[in-house]
């Protein structure tokens, strides 16, 4: 097996990628990441990244052992993210790719280009070229402003021990690309906003499904990215409350655990995003709708803290 330290994104970068950089770049990585390597806007450089992304799409069957239908759609990022497992990553460490490089390196560097190209093709993103190319950023403008996405960092995190197997590449893509690009009023209405949704006093995965079937049968699926039954059991919610938002377009599910307050936003297709806030066990947290905003109130180290987010989430 290739000798690579996968414990953290930083150790993965240092052991797998840093040896590929010339000495002057290794000595000043901040400059590598800040300097525009395409000041003349040469179209051939973004085209190279697009071509690298195409190679990744073609090689996915060999790398993943199945056809993920990598068609540069947003949905393909979700399919891809949930196939990155500990077992696959460790196999990529052992094997060489068709280019003679360690397969993990091939997946990483080509995967960066593929993910960035999905943003470019679906959301009007623009490559911000860096040298080496895999350090390139993707600039994208959404309704919440302009952002620059460090997609290499996303991949390093997704392959590191703390995140591998958890689908976090899809979570970041949804949070930083899909959600900011969506128009919340275009969401399908789940149910009338005045429907009474009582507290679930004994939250377990099975009781949650029974609850939704009884009180909100229109929500047919929690979605692929909702916490797994094992993760849900680990959280050990004391109770769960429910609130329909956006004239019934989104469901907020929220409740306290021993570690703090968890909030989950779901639309008609299931889980969309979540938020965690550290909080004391007493007094109970509160969530109130106020126009387009939500006010989340919780005690933190004995002091009541108020967080405000839009009704469709952070």
C-alpha positions as CSV (number, residue, x, y, z in Angstrom):
1,X,0.0,0.0,0.0
2,X,1.2,3.5,-0.8
3,X,2.6,5.2,2.3
4,X,0.1,8.0,2.7
5,X,-1.0,9.6,6.0
6,X,-4.8,9.8,5.6
7,X,-5.6,10.9,9.2
8,X,-6.5,14.5,8.3
9,X,-6.9,16.5,5.1
10,X,-3.6,18.3,5.9
11,X,-1.6,15.0,6.4
12,X,-3.1,13.6,3.2
13,X,-2.0,16.7,1.3
14,X,1.5,16.7,2.8
15,X,2.1,13.0,2.1
16,X,0.4,12.5,-1.2
17,X,0.4,15.8,-3.1
18,X,3.2,18.1,-1.7
19,X,6.0,15.9,-3.2
20,X,4.7,16.8,-6.6
21,X,5.2,20.6,-6.2
22,X,8.5,22.3,-7.2
23,X,10.6,23.5,-4.3
24,X,9.7,27.1,-4.7
25,X,6.0,26.3,-4.6
26,X,6.5,24.1,-1.5
27,X,8.2,27.0,0.2
28,X,5.2,29.3,-0.4
29,X,1.9,27.5,-0.8
30,X,0.0,30.7,0.0
31,X,1.4,32.4,-3.0
32,X,0.6,29.3,-5.2
33,X,-3.1,29.6,-4.1
34,X,-3.3,33.4,-4.5
35,X,-1.5,34.1,-7.8
36,X,-3.6,34.1,-11.0
37,X,-1.9,31.7,-13.4
38,X,-4.0,32.8,-16.3
39,X,-4.0,36.6,-16.3
40,X,-4.6,36.7,-20.1
41,X,-7.7,34.5,-19.8
42,X,-6.2,31.9,-22.2
43,X,-9.2,29.6,-22.9
44,X,-6.9,26.6,-23.3
45,X,-6.4,26.3,-19.5
46,X,-10.0,26.0,-18.5
47,X,-10.4,23.6,-21.5
48,X,-7.6,21.4,-20.0
49,X,-9.5,21.2,-16.8
50,X,-12.7,20.3,-18.7
51,X,-10.8,17.6,-20.5
52,X,-9.4,16.2,-17.2
53,X,-13.0,16.1,-15.9
54,X,-14.0,14.1,-18.9
55,X,-11.3,11.6,-18.3
56,X,-12.5,11.2,-14.7
57,X,-16.0,10.5,-16.0
58,X,-14.7,7.8,-18.4
59,X,-12.5,6.2,-15.7
60,X,-15.2,6.1,-13.0
61,X,-16.2,2.5,-13.8
62,X,-12.6,1.3,-13.2
63,X,-12.1,3.3,-10.1
64,X,-15.5,2.6,-8.5
65,X,-16.3,-0.8,-9.9
66,X,-19.6,0.4,-11.3
67,X,-21.0,2.9,-13.8
68,X,-22.0,6.0,-11.8
69,X,-23.4,7.8,-14.8
70,X,-21.1,10.8,-14.4
71,X,-22.9,13.1,-16.8
72,X,-21.7,16.4,-15.1
73,X,-25.1,16.9,-13.5
74,X,-25.6,18.0,-9.9
75,X,-27.1,14.6,-9.1
76,X,-23.9,12.9,-10.3
77,X,-21.9,14.6,-7.4
78,X,-24.3,12.9,-5.0
79,X,-23.9,9.5,-6.6
80,X,-20.2,9.9,-6.6
81,X,-19.9,11.2,-3.0
82,X,-21.8,8.3,-1.6
83,X,-19.5,5.8,-3.3
84,X,-16.4,7.1,-1.6
85,X,-15.9,4.5,1.1
86,X,-13.0,3.5,3.4
87,X,-12.6,0.2,1.4
88,X,-12.5,2.0,-2.0
89,X,-10.0,4.6,-0.7
90,X,-7.7,2.0,0.7
91,X,-7.9,0.1,-2.6
92,X,-6.9,3.2,-4.4
93,X,-3.9,3.5,-2.1
94,X,-2.8,0.0,-3.2
95,X,-3.4,0.1,-6.9
96,X,-1.9,2.1,-9.9
97,X,-4.1,3.9,-12.3
98,X,-3.9,3.7,-16.1
99,X,-1.5,6.6,-16.1
100,X,0.9,4.7,-13.9
101,X,0.3,7.0,-10.9
102,X,-1.2,5.7,-7.6
103,X,-4.9,5.3,-8.3
104,X,-5.8,7.5,-5.2
105,X,-3.8,10.4,-6.8
106,X,-5.5,9.9,-10.2
107,X,-9.0,9.9,-8.6
108,X,-8.1,13.0,-6.5
109,X,-6.6,15.2,-9.3
110,X,-9.2,14.2,-11.9
111,X,-12.0,14.4,-9.4
112,X,-11.2,18.0,-8.6
113,X,-11.6,18.9,-12.3
114,X,-14.9,16.9,-12.6
115,X,-16.5,18.6,-9.5
116,X,-15.4,22.1,-10.7
117,X,-16.7,21.4,-14.2
118,X,-20.1,20.5,-12.7
119,X,-20.2,24.0,-11.1
120,X,-19.1,25.6,-14.4
121,X,-21.6,23.8,-16.5
122,X,-24.7,23.9,-14.2
123,X,-24.2,27.1,-12.3
124,X,-22.2,29.5,-14.4
125,X,-19.0,29.0,-12.5
126,X,-15.7,30.3,-13.8
127,X,-12.3,28.6,-13.3
128,X,-9.7,30.7,-11.4
129,X,-6.6,29.1,-12.7
130,X,-3.7,28.3,-10.4
131,X,-0.4,26.5,-11.0
132,X,-0.5,23.5,-10.6
133,X,-4.0,23.2,-12.2
134,X,-5.4,21.1,-9.4
135,X,-5.1,24.1,-7.1
136,X,-7.5,26.0,-9.3
137,X,-10.6,27.6,-7.7
138,X,-14.1,27.9,-9.1
139,X,-15.8,31.3,-8.8
140,X,-19.6,31.2,-8.7
141,X,-22.2,33.9,-8.2
142,X,-25.4,32.9,-6.5
143,X,-28.3,34.8,-4.9
144,X,-26.3,35.0,-1.7
145,X,-23.2,36.6,-3.3
146,X,-19.9,35.7,-5.0
147,X,-17.8,32.8,-3.7
148,X,-14.6,31.0,-4.6
149,X,-14.7,27.3,-4.1
150,X,-11.5,25.5,-3.1
151,X,-12.6,22.1,-4.6
152,X,-9.2,20.4,-3.9
153,X,-9.8,21.0,-0.2
154,X,-13.3,19.4,-0.5
155,X,-11.8,16.3,-2.0
156,X,-9.0,16.1,0.6
157,X,-11.5,16.3,3.4
158,X,-13.8,13.7,1.8
159,X,-10.8,11.2,1.5
160,X,-9.5,11.8,5.0
161,X,-10.2,9.4,7.9
162,X,-12.5,11.8,9.6
163,X,-14.9,12.1,6.7
164,X,-14.4,9.1,4.3
165,X,-17.6,7.1,3.9
166,X,-19.9,9.9,5.1
167,X,-20.8,11.5,1.8
168,X,-19.5,14.9,2.8
169,X,-18.5,15.9,-0.7
170,X,-22.2,15.9,-1.6
171,X,-23.0,17.9,1.6
172,X,-20.5,20.7,0.7
173,X,-21.7,20.7,-2.9
174,X,-25.3,21.0,-1.8
175,X,-24.5,23.7,0.8
176,X,-22.2,25.9,-1.2
177,X,-23.5,25.4,-4.8
178,X,-27.0,23.9,-5.1
179,X,-28.7,25.6,-2.2
180,X,-27.5,29.2,-2.8
181,X,-28.5,28.7,-6.5
182,X,-32.1,27.7,-5.7
183,X,-35.1,29.9,-5.6
184,X,-36.9,28.9,-2.5
185,X,-40.3,30.0,-3.7
186,X,-40.0,27.5,-6.6
187,X,-40.0,24.6,-4.1
188,X,-43.0,22.3,-4.2
189,X,-45.5,22.8,-1.4
190,X,-45.5,19.8,1.0
191,X,-48.5,20.7,3.1
192,X,-50.7,23.6,4.3
193,X,-48.5,25.7,6.7
194,X,-51.1,25.6,9.4
195,X,-51.1,21.9,9.8
196,X,-50.6,20.9,13.4
197,X,-47.4,18.9,14.0
198,X,-47.1,17.7,17.6
199,X,-43.8,17.0,19.4
200,X,-42.3,13.6,18.9
201,X,-41.5,12.7,22.5
202,X,-39.5,9.5,21.9
203,X,-37.5,10.0,18.8
204,X,-36.1,6.9,17.2
205,X,-35.7,6.1,13.5
206,X,-38.7,3.9,13.5
207,X,-40.9,6.2,15.5
208,X,-39.9,9.1,13.2
209,X,-41.0,7.2,10.1
210,X,-44.3,6.4,11.8
211,X,-44.8,10.0,12.9
212,X,-44.3,11.3,9.4
213,X,-46.6,8.7,7.9
214,X,-49.3,9.7,10.3
215,X,-48.8,13.5,10.3
216,X,-47.1,14.4,7.1
217,X,-47.6,11.6,4.6
218,X,-46.9,13.9,1.7
219,X,-43.2,13.8,2.7
220,X,-42.5,10.3,1.3
221,X,-38.8,10.1,1.8
222,X,-36.2,11.6,4.2
223,X,-33.7,11.7,1.4
224,X,-30.4,10.0,0.8
225,X,-28.4,12.5,2.9
226,X,-30.5,12.4,6.1
227,X,-28.6,10.9,9.0
228,X,-28.4,7.1,8.9
229,X,-30.3,5.0,11.5
230,X,-27.0,4.4,13.3
231,X,-26.1,8.1,13.3
232,X,-29.7,9.1,14.4
233,X,-29.4,6.6,17.3
234,X,-26.0,8.1,18.3
235,X,-27.5,11.6,18.5
236,X,-30.1,10.4,21.1
237,X,-32.6,13.3,20.7
238,X,-34.5,14.1,23.8
239,X,-37.5,15.2,21.6
240,X,-38.2,16.5,18.1
241,X,-40.3,19.4,17.1
242,X,-41.6,20.2,13.6
243,X,-42.4,23.4,11.8
244,X,-43.6,24.0,8.2
245,X,-42.0,27.0,6.6
246,X,-42.3,29.0,3.4
247,X,-46.0,28.6,3.1
248,X,-45.6,24.8,3.5
249,X,-42.6,24.4,1.1
250,X,-40.1,23.2,3.7
251,X,-40.2,21.2,6.9
252,X,-37.9,22.1,9.8
253,X,-37.2,19.3,12.1
254,X,-35.3,20.2,15.3
255,X,-34.4,19.0,18.8
256,X,-31.9,18.9,21.6
257,X,-29.3,16.2,22.4
258,X,-26.8,16.0,25.2
259,X,-24.3,17.9,23.1
260,X,-26.5,20.7,21.6
261,X,-29.2,21.5,19.2
262,X,-29.6,20.0,15.8
263,X,-31.8,21.4,13.0
264,X,-32.7,19.7,9.7
265,X,-34.4,21.3,6.7
266,X,-36.4,19.0,4.4
267,X,-38.3,19.8,1.2
268,X,-40.5,17.6,-0.9
269,X,-37.5,15.5,-2.0
270,X,-36.2,15.0,1.5
271,X,-33.2,16.3,3.5
272,X,-31.6,19.5,2.1
273,X,-29.4,20.8,4.9
274,X,-28.7,20.8,8.6
275,X,-27.2,23.0,11.3
276,X,-25.7,22.2,14.7
277,X,-25.5,24.7,17.6
278,X,-23.8,23.9,20.9
279,X,-26.4,24.5,23.7
280,X,-27.0,23.8,27.4
281,X,-29.6,21.3,28.4
282,X,-31.7,23.9,30.2
283,X,-33.7,25.9,29.5
284,X,-35.2,24.4,26.4
285,X,-34.3,25.9,23.1
286,X,-36.9,27.7,21.0
287,X,-37.4,28.2,17.3
288,X,-39.7,30.9,16.0
289,X,-40.6,32.0,12.5
290,X,-40.6,35.8,11.8
291,X,-41.3,36.7,8.2
292,X,-38.5,35.3,6.0
293,X,-36.3,34.7,9.0
294,X,-36.1,32.0,11.7
295,X,-35.0,32.9,15.2
296,X,-33.2,30.1,17.0
297,X,-32.8,30.7,20.8
298,X,-30.7,28.5,23.0
299,X,-28.8,28.8,26.2
300,X,-25.0,28.6,25.8
301,X,-23.0,28.5,29.0
302,X,-25.8,30.0,30.9
303,X,-26.5,32.9,28.4
304,X,-29.3,33.0,25.9
305,X,-28.0,33.3,22.4
306,X,-30.2,34.2,19.4
307,X,-29.3,33.0,15.9
308,X,-31.1,34.3,12.8
309,X,-31.3,32.4,9.5
310,X,-33.5,32.6,6.5
311,X,-36.5,30.1,6.5
312,X,-34.8,28.0,3.9
313,X,-31.8,27.5,6.1
314,X,-28.2,28.7,6.4
